[in-house]
């Protein structure tokens, strides 16, 4: 029951993420409002080519936290300066930050509270002791998952645990690319390969969790159904990794446009005559 509630919660998050990426796609493809033509005597700024615009979008700043909360340390723009292989120490550093970051612990507290309120895994019971057991189980899931997916397996298999943001091309091609990264990753040499750390890392984490969840919840059917929903959850999170920089750039352009409009309005305002 507990696993089912949590996986359904994660599925809901993934669907929200997919919907948001669609919104970002529409915002990306919507043409901007035409700029007023400069006067004949004003210096003309050369218009950027489509290739230059796409390159600029591909280099949008990647936030270290999505929505200022969710850790995003494993995302990098797909640019030459980011394509070098990571050392084993750097891979385990990503894994450590994925687990140790304060937002992860806050999320575990919230999930444990939701489970307690809904009486998920009733074998735990109620009260502070039961809440502590639920929270400890969430922490265990977080730790084993982070270490397997971002540290142990990428190091052993010589895979790169990062998500490389495409940042260019049509919006729908980027949505497809982001979804595919849940089953495709890069090797340390830069070649595409099957994403064993993500796919089987989560399966390994779920298998380990069977050792500390109550006996009644240790069943293979629940393990595989939760694992399958987590793959959809990963596709949703990849959409946020891909399109969150676009959203940030869009909001930044809106702020700049408002500042420009305010400056123009101030310059056009008549100066009151002095007495």
C-alpha distance (Angstrom), angle and dihedral (degrees) to the residues before:
residue distance angle dihedral
X1 . . .
X2 3.78 . .
X3 3.79 93.1 .
X4 3.80 90.7 47.1
X5 3.81 93.3 52.5
X6 3.80 93.0 47.2
X7 3.79 94.5 46.2
X8 3.81 91.0 48.7
X9 3.81 88.5 50.1
X10 3.79 89.5 51.8
X11 3.81 90.8 47.0
X12 3.81 88.9 54.3
X13 3.81 89.6 51.0
X14 3.81 90.2 50.3
X15 3.81 92.4 51.2
X16 3.80 91.0 49.5
X17 3.81 88.9 50.3
X18 3.80 91.5 51.0
X19 3.80 90.9 49.6
X20 3.79 90.7 50.1
X21 3.81 92.0 49.9
X22 3.81 88.3 53.5
X23 3.80 89.2 53.1
X24 3.80 90.3 50.0
X25 3.80 89.1 49.1
X26 3.78 91.4 54.9
X27 3.81 91.1 47.1
X28 3.78 89.9 49.2
X29 3.82 94.6 51.7
X30 3.81 96.5 41.5
X31 3.82 109.4 102.8
X32 3.76 115.9 -118.8
X33 3.79 122.6 -115.4
X34 3.81 113.3 -87.3
X35 3.76 115.3 -98.3
X36 3.81 118.3 -127.2
X37 3.79 113.1 -100.0
X38 3.76 115.6 -105.9
X39 3.78 119.8 -119.2
X40 3.79 120.3 -94.4
X41 3.78 91.4 -105.6
X42 3.83 95.4 48.7
X43 3.74 122.4 96.2
X44 3.78 112.0 -102.7
X45 3.82 118.8 -132.9
X46 3.81 110.3 -140.3
X47 3.78 111.7 -113.2
X48 3.78 115.4 -116.3
X49 3.78 118.0 -112.8
X50 3.81 120.5 -120.1
X51 3.80 89.7 -106.8
X52 3.81 91.5 53.4
X53 3.81 91.6 48.9
X54 3.82 91.3 49.6
X55 3.79 91.8 48.2
X56 3.80 89.9 50.8
X57 3.83 91.1 50.5
X58 3.81 89.9 49.4
X59 3.81 88.9 56.6
X60 3.81 97.6 48.7
X61 3.77 111.0 140.0
X62 3.81 112.0 -88.3
X63 3.82 109.3 -140.9
X64 3.78 117.3 -131.4
X65 3.79 86.9 -139.6
X66 3.79 127.4 37.3
X67 3.81 109.3 -132.6
X68 3.83 87.0 -2.4
X69 3.83 90.4 -74.6
X70 3.82 116.0 59.3
X71 3.84 113.0 77.7
X72 3.80 113.4 -116.4
X73 3.81 102.2 174.4
X74 3.82 95.3 133.7
X75 3.83 97.8 59.9
X76 3.80 123.0 97.5
X77 3.79 135.0 166.3
X78 3.79 112.9 -102.7
X79 3.78 93.6 -111.3
X80 3.84 129.6 132.4
X81 3.81 93.0 -108.3
X82 3.84 90.0 59.9
X83 3.79 99.4 44.3
X84 3.80 101.0 82.4
X85 3.82 117.2 112.5
X86 3.79 119.5 -94.8
X87 3.77 122.0 -125.4
X88 3.80 120.3 -121.9
X89 3.80 88.3 -105.7
X90 3.82 91.3 55.0
X91 3.81 91.9 49.1
X92 3.79 92.2 51.5
X93 3.80 88.9 45.4
X94 3.82 88.7 59.4
X95 3.81 89.6 47.5
X96 3.80 91.9 49.6
X97 3.81 93.2 50.3
X98 3.80 90.6 48.1
X99 3.79 89.3 58.2
X100 3.78 104.1 30.1
X101 3.81 98.3 45.7
X102 3.81 111.2 115.4
X103 3.81 92.6 -126.9
X104 3.81 90.1 61.7
X105 3.81 91.0 56.1
X106 3.80 91.5 46.8
X107 3.79 88.9 51.6
X108 3.80 90.4 51.0
X109 3.80 90.4 51.4
X110 3.81 90.2 51.9
X111 3.80 93.6 47.9
X112 3.81 90.9 48.1
X113 3.81 89.7 49.5
X114 3.82 91.6 50.0
X115 3.80 90.1 49.5
X116 3.81 91.3 48.3
X117 3.80 92.8 49.3
X118 3.82 92.1 47.7
X119 3.83 91.3 42.0
X120 3.79 90.8 -121.6
X121 3.81 110.2 -175.5
X122 3.81 93.7 11.2
X123 3.81 88.7 -159.9
X124 3.80 87.1 80.0
X125 3.80 90.6 60.0
X126 3.80 123.6 -160.4
X127 3.77 136.4 -65.5
X128 3.79 133.4 65.5
X129 3.80 93.5 -60.1
X130 3.81 91.3 55.8
X131 3.81 90.4 46.0
X132 3.81 89.6 52.6
X133 3.81 90.8 52.4
X134 3.81 91.5 50.0
X135 3.80 91.2 48.1
X136 3.82 92.3 47.3
X137 3.81 89.9 52.1
X138 3.82 90.1 52.4
X139 3.80 90.5 49.1
X140 3.80 89.9 50.2
X141 3.80 91.3 51.5
X142 3.80 90.7 48.4
X143 3.80 94.4 49.2
X144 3.81 99.0 45.4
X145 3.81 92.2 43.1
X146 3.81 94.4 50.1
X147 3.80 93.8 46.6
X148 3.80 95.6 46.4
X149 3.82 97.8 41.6
X150 3.81 100.3 40.5
X151 3.79 104.6 21.2
X152 3.81 122.2 22.4
X153 3.81 103.0 33.4
X154 3.84 97.3 39.7
X155 3.81 89.3 50.1
X156 3.81 95.3 47.8
X157 3.83 94.2 42.5
X158 3.83 95.7 38.6
X159 3.81 91.4 -122.5
X160 3.79 127.6 147.2
X161 3.84 110.9 -118.9
X162 3.80 94.2 -160.5
X163 3.79 126.9 105.8
X164 3.81 108.7 -127.0
X165 3.80 109.1 -148.5
X166 3.79 112.1 -137.7
X167 3.81 95.5 -156.0
X168 3.82 95.6 178.0
X169 3.79 139.0 71.1
X170 3.79 128.5 47.8
X171 3.78 117.8 -27.1
X172 3.79 93.3 -116.4
X173 3.80 92.6 50.4
X174 3.79 88.0 53.6
X175 3.81 91.7 49.3
X176 3.81 89.1 52.6
X177 3.79 91.3 46.0
X178 3.81 92.5 50.6
X179 3.81 91.8 49.0
X180 3.81 91.8 48.9
X181 3.82 92.5 55.4
X182 3.80 89.4 75.1
X183 3.83 87.0 72.5
X184 3.83 100.7 23.3
X185 3.79 127.2 60.5
X186 3.80 137.4 158.8
X187 3.75 129.6 -100.4
X188 3.79 120.3 -131.0
X189 3.81 86.8 -98.1
X190 3.82 91.7 57.7
X191 3.81 100.3 -105.4
X192 3.80 123.7 132.5
X193 3.80 116.1 -110.2
X194 3.79 141.0 162.1
X195 3.80 109.5 -70.0
X196 3.79 98.5 -119.5
X197 3.84 94.1 160.2
X198 3.80 92.6 57.2
X199 3.80 99.7 37.3
X200 3.79 100.6 39.3
X201 3.80 95.3 25.4
X202 3.79 89.9 67.0
X203 3.78 90.6 44.7
X204 3.80 89.0 52.1
X205 3.80 91.3 48.6
X206 3.81 91.2 50.7
X207 3.81 90.4 48.6
X208 3.80 91.9 51.6
X209 3.82 90.1 49.5
X210 3.81 89.4 62.0
X211 3.81 87.6 72.0
X212 3.80 94.8 64.1
X213 3.83 105.4 28.7
X214 3.82 116.6 90.4
X215 3.80 114.7 -77.7
X216 3.81 94.1 -111.9
X217 3.82 90.8 61.1
X218 3.79 95.2 51.9
X219 3.80 101.3 101.1
X220 3.78 131.9 133.4
X221 3.81 94.6 -134.9
X222 3.79 92.9 58.6
X223 3.80 90.9 44.5
X224 3.80 94.2 56.5
X225 3.82 96.1 40.1
X226 3.80 90.4 52.2
X227 3.80 90.6 46.2
X228 3.83 91.4 52.2
X229 3.81 92.8 50.2
X230 3.81 89.8 48.2
X231 3.81 88.8 58.7
X232 3.82 89.0 57.9
X233 3.79 88.1 46.1
X234 3.82 89.2 54.6
X235 3.81 90.9 52.0
X236 3.79 89.2 54.4
X237 3.80 93.7 49.2
X238 3.79 90.0 49.6
X239 3.81 88.6 58.4
X240 3.79 89.3 56.9
X241 3.81 90.9 48.8
X242 3.80 90.6 50.7
X243 3.80 100.4 43.7
X244 3.81 106.8 28.1
X245 3.85 91.1 85.3
X246 3.83 88.1 53.0
X247 3.79 89.8 53.7
X248 3.81 90.9 49.3
X249 3.83 91.4 49.5
X250 3.81 90.8 47.3
X251 3.80 92.5 52.2
X252 3.81 90.2 46.0
X253 3.83 90.8 53.3
X254 3.80 90.3 50.6
X255 3.81 90.8 52.0
X256 3.80 91.5 49.2
X257 3.80 91.2 48.3
X258 3.81 91.4 51.9
X259 3.81 90.8 48.9
X260 3.82 90.3 51.1
X261 3.80 91.7 48.7
X262 3.81 90.4 49.3
X263 3.81 91.0 49.9
X264 3.81 91.8 49.9
X265 3.80 90.5 48.6
X266 3.81 91.3 50.2
X267 3.82 91.7 50.4
X268 3.79 92.1 49.6
X269 3.79 94.8 47.4
X270 3.87 110.3 108.4
X271 3.78 115.7 -114.3
X272 3.78 111.6 -122.4
X273 3.85 112.1 -118.9
X274 3.77 114.6 -109.2
X275 3.83 117.8 -120.4
